[in-house]
């Protein structure tokens, strides 16, 4: 037993001192210590000389020594950076890596991108504006003076700290901000989030998204508005979709209209999304009111323009067959994972 311990200690020292700089030396290490005629094997053979009552302890020491020698060999190989050592450590570098889970875009973003890209093809640029807005840009400049009854069309969230501030109720504020810059002509789409103090249900939410459109130049007519929107609808829903314009009222446009498309969910026969009418309203539009142009220092005698505003959630619901607007903001991965590809 004494001599065994001494030998183990000696070999350990030798192993620790064994420097390896290439494959050949690593192989020499393996042969000397771990080979079939190596020292580890040989010293294991010494077990038979150990007294029976010491066999257990000796066996343990020898096993530890063997593991020590093997571990050192792996370390030396790894330090050489050899693939052979990796393979022997149970790593197969030829296998493909673990796949990283792929994220997906939110359906509202997909729909926004789709809408914006259709208008970009017609030469519309993209602009954005603030979500916390002052009264003038959200209402006043849009021909909605204080106490105007049309302010009640949209239930507004007011900012407590400043009575002049609101969470914008529509993206029309960006129209004003762009017109104020005074660079004409303007041909822009303006996507963003808007807020309204509405009861949350399957059909309405207290925040949602809109894309605003604005085209200001000399000689812009209602015919231009209709053709632009016809193009949009055909690109969006396909050549077969039916479209209708209804006269409407918005303080910032005159004349004003709303545009409906035939319902995608029921194909026009009537369902809860189209309120059993077969039609779904997708946007409001009209010719920019002369007062609005004047408020932004644009001469209404020289320039005319059209504007439109549409929600993003509703077209997304039509496109994907989603029947509850709350799904968009519940962050349920089972819902979100379904939108892995671009539309
Ligand atoms: N701002 C309107 C809304 O939120 C939508 C709208 C209607 C925008 C007509 C326009 C427009 O630019 O011309 O309901």
Boltz pocket constraint, residues with backbone or C-beta under 6 A from the ligand:
constraints:
  - pocket:
      binder: B
      contacts: [[A, 169], [A, 170], [A, 171], [A, 172], [A, 212], [A, 213], [A, 250], [A, 252], [A, 253], [A, 257], [A, 283], [A, 284], [A, 285], [A, 286], [A, 306], [A, 307], [A, 308], [A, 309], [A, 310]]
      max_distance: 6.0
